[in-house]
Amino acid sequence: MKSSELGLSAMYRILKKAGAERVSDESADELRRIIEDVAGDIAKSAVDMAAHAGRKTVKGEDVKLASKSFSKL
């Protein structure tokens, strides 16, 4: 099993703040997996944008621009 970059307890908090009365272990784990997948895609895109601009440093504007390609559901 792959180790995670994000804590499971944070997923419980996010789901609770969204209005969940109760949160299953499976739902928190699935949310973590999805968030990590999306974050990885955004990070790759931001790195590409920085490289395209001739920079080694990824800036906040790169991440913002990269995140716009992911629409809110």
C-alpha positions as CSV (number, residue, x, y, z in Angstrom):
1,M,0.0,0.0,0.0
2,K,1.3,3.5,-1.0
3,S,1.9,5.9,1.8
4,S,-0.1,9.1,1.8
5,E,1.1,12.7,1.9
6,L,-2.1,13.9,3.6
7,G,-3.4,12.9,7.0
8,L,-6.6,10.9,7.3
9,S,-7.8,13.1,10.3
10,A,-7.8,16.1,8.0
11,M,-10.2,14.3,5.6
12,Y,-12.6,13.6,8.5
13,R,-12.5,17.3,9.4
14,I,-13.1,18.4,5.8
15,L,-16.1,16.1,5.6
16,K,-17.5,17.2,9.0
17,K,-17.1,20.9,8.0
18,A,-19.0,20.1,4.8
19,G,-21.9,19.0,7.0
20,A,-21.5,15.3,7.4
21,E,-23.0,14.1,10.7
22,R,-21.0,10.8,10.5
23,V,-17.9,9.9,8.4
24,S,-16.9,6.4,7.5
25,D,-13.3,5.3,7.3
26,E,-13.9,4.4,3.6
27,S,-15.2,7.9,2.7
28,A,-12.3,9.7,4.4
29,D,-9.8,7.4,2.7
30,E,-11.4,7.9,-0.7
31,L,-11.5,11.7,-0.3
32,R,-7.8,11.6,0.5
33,R,-7.0,9.5,-2.6
34,I,-9.0,11.8,-4.8
35,I,-7.5,15.0,-3.4
36,E,-4.0,13.6,-3.7
37,D,-4.7,12.7,-7.4
38,V,-6.0,16.1,-8.2
39,A,-3.2,17.9,-6.3
40,G,-0.6,15.8,-8.1
41,D,-2.1,16.8,-11.5
42,I,-2.1,20.5,-10.5
43,A,1.4,20.3,-9.2
44,K,2.7,18.7,-12.5
45,S,0.9,21.4,-14.5
46,A,2.4,24.1,-12.3
47,V,5.9,22.7,-12.7
48,D,5.4,22.7,-16.5
49,M,4.3,26.3,-16.4
50,A,7.3,27.4,-14.4
51,A,9.6,25.5,-16.8
52,H,7.9,27.1,-19.8
53,A,8.5,30.5,-18.2
54,G,12.2,29.6,-17.8
55,R,12.1,29.2,-14.0
56,K,13.1,26.4,-11.7
57,T,10.9,27.9,-8.9
58,V,7.2,27.2,-8.9
59,K,5.3,30.3,-7.8
60,G,1.9,30.7,-6.4
61,E,0.7,32.1,-9.7
62,D,1.7,28.9,-11.4
63,V,-0.4,26.9,-9.0
64,K,-3.4,29.2,-9.3
65,L,-3.3,29.1,-13.1
66,A,-2.9,25.3,-13.1
67,S,-5.8,24.9,-10.7
68,K,-8.1,26.8,-13.0
69,S,-8.1,23.8,-15.4
70,F,-10.0,21.8,-12.7
71,S,-13.6,22.9,-12.5
72,K,-15.7,22.9,-9.3
73,L,-18.2,20.1,-9.2
